[in-house]
Amino acid sequence: MKIFRILLIAGLFVLAIAAPTGAATPATLPSGATIAGVDVSGLDSAGATAKLQSTLPATWERPVDAYFRLRNGNWKLIGFERTIH
């Protein structure tokens, strides 16, 4: 599964379980709801996921290399690189 889809599903899952205890969870997202700038008002979780996957560019479907350096026993991120094919 692609990292973007994993993050998207995780984000929607967090939204679903973030309702206060004892409160009813709405079946759809409220009016004016946006995710990554995409209007998802009135959609359920499956609908919002489908709309985001069809609307947003698939920028993270290509591999990304992460470079780290070990100094004094600690790892530090020093950069990312994405190969364009």
C-alpha positions as a LaTeX table, in Angstrom:
\begin{tabular}{lrrr}
\hline
Residue & $x$ (\AA) & $y$ (\AA) & $z$ (\AA) \\
\hline
Met1 & 0.00 & 0.00 & 0.00 \\
Lys2 & 1.30 & 3.43 & $-0.85$ \\
Ile3 & 2.41 & 5.78 & 1.94 \\
Phe4 & $-0.10$ & 8.45 & 0.90 \\
Arg5 & $-2.99$ & 6.02 & 1.18 \\
Ile6 & $-1.75$ & 4.79 & 4.53 \\
Leu7 & $-1.55$ & 8.35 & 5.87 \\
Leu8 & $-4.94$ & 9.22 & 4.43 \\
Ile9 & $-6.64$ & 6.20 & 5.95 \\
Ala10 & $-4.88$ & 6.79 & 9.28 \\
Gly11 & $-6.04$ & 10.42 & 9.26 \\
Leu12 & $-9.64$ & 9.45 & 8.55 \\
Phe13 & $-9.45$ & 6.80 & 11.27 \\
Val14 & $-8.23$ & 9.38 & 13.78 \\
Leu15 & $-11.12$ & 11.68 & 12.80 \\
Ala16 & $-13.55$ & 8.82 & 13.33 \\
Ile17 & $-12.34$ & 7.94 & 16.84 \\
Ala18 & $-11.65$ & 11.50 & 18.02 \\
Ala19 & $-15.30$ & 12.16 & 18.95 \\
Pro20 & $-15.82$ & 12.80 & 22.67 \\
Thr21 & $-16.85$ & 9.80 & 24.75 \\
Gly22 & $-20.61$ & 9.42 & 24.91 \\
Ala23 & $-21.26$ & 11.60 & 21.87 \\
Ala24 & $-22.83$ & 10.17 & 18.77 \\
Thr25 & $-20.44$ & 9.97 & 15.84 \\
Pro26 & $-21.92$ & 11.58 & 12.73 \\
Ala27 & $-22.21$ & 9.39 & 9.64 \\
Thr28 & $-20.86$ & 12.15 & 7.40 \\
Leu29 & $-18.31$ & 14.93 & 7.64 \\
Pro30 & $-19.68$ & 18.37 & 8.60 \\
Ser31 & $-20.34$ & 21.25 & 6.23 \\
Gly32 & $-17.14$ & 23.06 & 5.26 \\
Ala33 & $-14.88$ & 20.07 & 6.04 \\
Thr34 & $-11.70$ & 19.96 & 3.95 \\
Ile35 & $-8.72$ & 17.62 & 3.86 \\
Ala36 & $-5.56$ & 18.82 & 2.09 \\
Gly37 & $-7.63$ & 21.60 & 0.53 \\
Val38 & $-10.25$ & 19.24 & $-0.95$ \\
Asp39 & $-13.88$ & 19.81 & 0.06 \\
Val40 & $-15.24$ & 16.62 & 1.66 \\
Ser41 & $-18.39$ & 18.15 & 3.19 \\
Gly42 & $-21.23$ & 15.70 & 3.67 \\
Leu43 & $-19.20$ & 12.65 & 2.65 \\
Asp44 & $-18.79$ & 9.50 & 4.71 \\
Ser45 & $-15.35$ & 8.00 & 5.32 \\
Ala46 & $-15.39$ & 5.85 & 2.17 \\
Gly47 & $-16.62$ & 8.73 & 0.02 \\
Ala48 & $-14.01$ & 11.13 & 1.38 \\
Thr49 & $-11.25$ & 8.57 & 0.80 \\
Ala50 & $-12.38$ & 7.98 & $-2.79$ \\
Lys51 & $-12.63$ & 11.72 & $-3.53$ \\
Leu52 & $-9.17$ & 12.42 & $-2.11$ \\
Gln53 & $-7.57$ & 9.56 & $-4.01$ \\
Ser54 & $-9.10$ & 10.72 & $-7.30$ \\
Thr55 & $-8.44$ & 14.44 & $-6.72$ \\
Leu56 & $-4.98$ & 14.70 & $-5.18$ \\
Pro57 & $-1.88$ & 14.10 & $-7.27$ \\
Ala58 & $-0.06$ & 10.86 & $-6.59$ \\
Thr59 & 3.17 & 12.57 & $-5.56$ \\
Trp60 & 4.21 & 9.94 & $-3.01$ \\
Glu61 & 3.74 & 6.92 & $-5.25$ \\
Arg62 & 7.34 & 7.23 & $-6.39$ \\
Pro63 & 10.16 & 6.02 & $-4.14$ \\
Val64 & 11.91 & 8.52 & $-1.88$ \\
Asp65 & 15.43 & 8.01 & $-0.51$ \\
Ala66 & 16.11 & 9.39 & 2.96 \\
Tyr67 & 19.69 & 10.13 & 4.03 \\
Phe68 & 20.82 & 10.08 & 7.65 \\
Arg69 & 24.12 & 10.77 & 9.40 \\
Leu70 & 25.23 & 9.25 & 12.72 \\
Arg71 & 26.99 & 11.72 & 15.01 \\
Asn72 & 27.73 & 11.23 & 18.68 \\
Gly73 & 25.41 & 8.23 & 18.82 \\
Asn74 & 22.42 & 10.14 & 17.36 \\
Trp75 & 20.93 & 9.85 & 13.88 \\
Lys76 & 20.13 & 13.07 & 12.04 \\
Leu77 & 18.08 & 13.37 & 8.87 \\
Ile78 & 20.18 & 15.21 & 6.29 \\
Gly79 & 17.98 & 15.02 & 3.23 \\
Phe80 & 15.46 & 13.44 & 0.89 \\
Glu81 & 15.82 & 12.63 & $-2.76$ \\
Arg82 & 13.18 & 11.48 & $-5.21$ \\
Thr83 & 14.28 & 9.93 & $-8.48$ \\
Ile84 & 12.27 & 11.14 & $-11.46$ \\
His85 & 11.80 & 8.54 & $-14.17$ \\
\hline
\end{tabular}
